Amino acid sequence: MRRAGSSHRKGWLVLLGIVVFGAIILGACLPLIGDLLIHNDGPAKAEIAVVLAGDQWGNRVLKGAELARAGYVPAVLVSGPPYYGIHESGPAIEFAVSHGYPREYFIASPNEALSTREEARAILDDLGRRKVRSFLLVTSDYHTARAGRIYRAIERERGGGPEFRVVAAPDRYFHRDRWWRSREGLKTVFFECSKSLATAVGM
């Protein structure tokens, strides 16, 4: 009986060791998942900043405005897909103006895009009409890697396009080192990973 009890305790200790080891590995891997979603080139001088749509908190347009105020770009092109019967660029610009940024910074770019790929085509068409040769692509940090891949792929399809750098804006719920601690962070990573997979297979 004693040998059986000792063996039982050893079994539990082994199981506990496996659980602890697994938790350590998982804890090390979770930030890496966040890292895979981020590609931040950082700002540099360019002809214009492009703020992508889809950020209900306004961090993207505020980041674009900061870039203009810091002298990296003279203007900020704000993407505007459909949003409650209007184009999102309008409310986004008003939000930035309400935070003290000059209205003159902003150029609305209304479009009918329903995905990042459709938005990229519309934005690149707009930049082409404006003869833009370089831009800063501003989007939420978790969206930077996928957005950059999409814009580069479309430019390759078209045989070239403006040079660009991807600039990350902060997100309210996504933080690369603790995104798994909140429901919204988990949702953000789940949907972004799903969209990244869909992009990879051409959807």
C-alpha positions as MATLAB code, in Angstrom:
seq = 'MRRAGSSHRKGWLVLLGIVVFGAIILGACLPLIGDLLIHNDGPAKAEIAVVLAGDQWGNRVLKGAELARAGYVPAVLVSGPPYYGIHESGPAIEFAVSHGYPREYFIASPNEALSTREEARAILDDLGRRKVRSFLLVTSDYHTARAGRIYRAIERERGGGPEFRVVAAPDRYFHRDRWWRSREGLKTVFFECSKSLATAVGM';
ca = [
       0.000    0.000    0.000;
       2.823    2.366    0.810;
       4.471    1.629   -2.532;
       1.176    2.268   -4.304;
       0.706    5.557   -2.456;
       4.258    6.637   -3.254;
       3.785    5.780   -6.912;
       0.528    7.745   -6.936;
       2.252   10.832   -5.481;
       5.052   10.528   -8.025;
       2.472   10.401  -10.797;
       0.878   13.605   -9.554;
       4.270   15.289   -9.273;
       5.095   14.330  -12.866;
       1.724   15.654  -14.011;
       2.264   18.862  -12.060;
       5.694   19.232  -13.637;
       4.223   18.799  -17.096;
       1.533   21.391  -16.378;
       4.067   23.906  -15.031;
       6.406   23.323  -17.964;
       3.513   23.705  -20.403;
       2.464   26.945  -18.732;
       6.003   28.292  -19.019;
       6.184   27.399  -22.721;
       2.720   28.844  -23.360;
       3.631   32.028  -21.483;
       6.707   32.400  -23.688;
       4.789   31.707  -26.905;
       1.806   34.014  -26.385;
       3.814   37.263  -26.809;
       5.366   35.765  -29.954;
       1.885   35.444  -31.453;
       1.393   39.145  -30.815;
       4.783   39.875  -32.390;
       3.788   38.032  -35.575;
       0.921   40.479  -36.111;
       3.143   43.567  -35.821;
       5.400   45.107  -38.446;
       6.266   48.671  -37.501;
       8.781   50.449  -39.751;
       8.494   53.663  -37.773;
       8.019   57.137  -39.264;
      10.200   58.950  -41.766;
       9.667   61.873  -44.115;
       7.016   61.160  -46.756;
       4.611   63.024  -49.015;
       1.502   62.000  -47.102;
       0.216   59.766  -44.299;
      -2.594   57.324  -45.027;
      -4.879   56.410  -42.115;
      -6.737   53.153  -42.605;
     -10.337   52.790  -41.489;
     -11.702   50.412  -38.881;
     -10.573   51.930  -35.586;
     -13.561   52.936  -33.472;
     -11.344   54.545  -30.806;
      -9.661   57.074  -33.085;
      -6.073   56.086  -32.323;
      -5.217   55.652  -35.998;
      -6.306   59.117  -37.083;
      -4.658   60.680  -34.016;
      -1.409   58.902  -34.925;
      -1.644   60.292  -38.449;
      -2.232   63.755  -37.033;
       0.780   63.375  -34.730;
       2.938   62.526  -37.738;
       1.798   65.714  -39.483;
       2.382   67.817  -36.376;
       5.862   66.316  -35.993;
       6.718   67.333  -39.560;
       6.978   63.874  -41.118;
       4.184   64.610  -43.616;
       2.355   67.735  -44.766;
      -1.064   66.059  -44.947;
      -3.069   63.041  -43.790;
      -5.297   61.067  -46.152;
      -8.104   59.458  -44.147;
      -9.768   56.379  -45.616;
     -13.552   56.330  -45.453;
     -15.516   53.157  -46.180;
     -19.279   53.109  -45.493;
     -20.180   53.690  -41.852;
     -23.803   54.092  -40.648;
     -24.851   55.508  -44.006;
     -21.912   57.925  -44.252;
     -18.215   57.551  -44.973;
     -15.989   56.901  -41.965;
     -13.450   59.542  -42.995;
     -15.831   62.335  -41.983;
     -16.284   61.345  -38.317;
     -12.610   60.372  -38.076;
     -11.492   63.833  -39.194;
     -13.968   65.523  -36.851;
     -12.622   63.396  -33.999;
      -9.048   64.511  -34.694;
     -10.104   68.163  -35.010;
     -11.899   67.892  -31.643;
      -8.536   66.833  -30.194;
      -6.919   70.068  -31.317;
      -5.459   69.173  -34.699;
      -5.964   71.617  -37.607;
      -8.617   70.603  -40.104;
      -6.165   71.578  -42.837;
      -4.087   68.504  -42.056;
      -6.740   66.126  -43.327;
      -7.961   64.925  -46.712;
     -10.994   62.637  -46.841;
     -10.740   59.603  -49.100;
     -14.254   58.097  -49.230;
     -14.535   54.629  -50.751;
     -16.815   51.592  -50.757;
     -14.268   49.064  -49.462;
     -15.431   46.126  -47.350;
     -12.001   44.623  -46.658;
      -8.392   45.718  -46.237;
      -7.611   44.435  -49.740;
     -10.451   46.448  -51.304;
      -9.432   49.456  -49.239;
      -5.818   49.103  -50.415;
      -6.850   49.161  -54.058;
      -9.017   52.234  -53.496;
      -6.302   54.049  -51.545;
      -3.567   53.232  -54.069;
      -5.832   54.476  -56.854;
      -6.372   57.716  -54.937;
      -2.636   58.118  -54.313;
      -1.993   57.488  -57.995;
      -4.372   60.276  -58.982;
      -2.533   62.562  -56.575;
       0.881   61.555  -58.020;
       2.085   60.527  -54.555;
       5.491   58.813  -54.579;
       5.851   58.009  -50.865;
       3.500   57.596  -47.931;
       3.237   56.424  -44.343;
       0.662   53.676  -43.891;
      -0.929   54.177  -40.469;
      -2.974   51.437  -38.838;
      -3.417   49.656  -35.505;
      -0.337   47.748  -34.362;
      -2.052   44.330  -34.579;
      -3.033   45.125  -38.200;
       0.352   46.380  -39.420;
       1.866   43.116  -40.672;
      -1.190   42.061  -42.686;
      -1.846   45.536  -44.075;
       1.774   45.905  -45.186;
       1.701   42.523  -46.941;
      -1.505   43.411  -48.758;
      -0.226   46.789  -49.987;
       3.077   45.284  -51.132;
       1.278   42.456  -52.952;
      -1.028   44.849  -54.807;
       1.887   47.051  -55.804;
       3.679   43.973  -57.173;
       0.550   43.024  -59.113;
       0.477   46.502  -60.614;
       4.149   46.550  -61.460;
       5.052   49.130  -58.827;
       3.671   51.907  -56.680;
       4.616   54.526  -54.141;
       7.226   53.695  -51.537;
       5.726   53.328  -48.086;
       6.524   52.641  -44.476;
       4.078   51.063  -42.047;
       3.541   53.026  -38.828;
       1.770   51.435  -35.866;
      -0.924   53.162  -33.831;
      -1.745   51.807  -30.357;
      -4.931   49.855  -29.743;
      -7.049   50.073  -26.618;
      -7.159   46.314  -26.024;
      -4.311   44.722  -27.951;
      -0.934   44.694  -26.216;
       1.599   42.231  -27.574;
       2.748   41.131  -24.125;
      -0.648   40.666  -22.480;
      -3.356   40.457  -25.168;
      -4.605   37.121  -23.757;
      -5.629   38.698  -20.440;
      -8.774   40.374  -21.761;
     -11.743   39.170  -23.780;
     -11.336   41.999  -26.301;
      -7.644   41.236  -26.695;
      -8.409   37.581  -27.356;
     -11.067   38.527  -29.909;
      -8.683   40.930  -31.653;
      -5.986   38.283  -32.045;
      -8.461   35.577  -33.098;
      -9.989   37.703  -35.838;
      -6.663   39.103  -37.030;
      -5.114   35.629  -37.220;
      -8.187   34.389  -39.115;
      -7.948   37.283  -41.562;
      -4.203   36.743  -41.986;
      -4.878   33.092  -42.890;
      -7.577   34.145  -45.345;
      -5.183   36.660  -46.923;
      -2.495   33.991  -47.221;
      -4.829   31.719  -49.227;
      -6.012   34.577  -51.434;
      -9.419   35.248  -49.874;
];
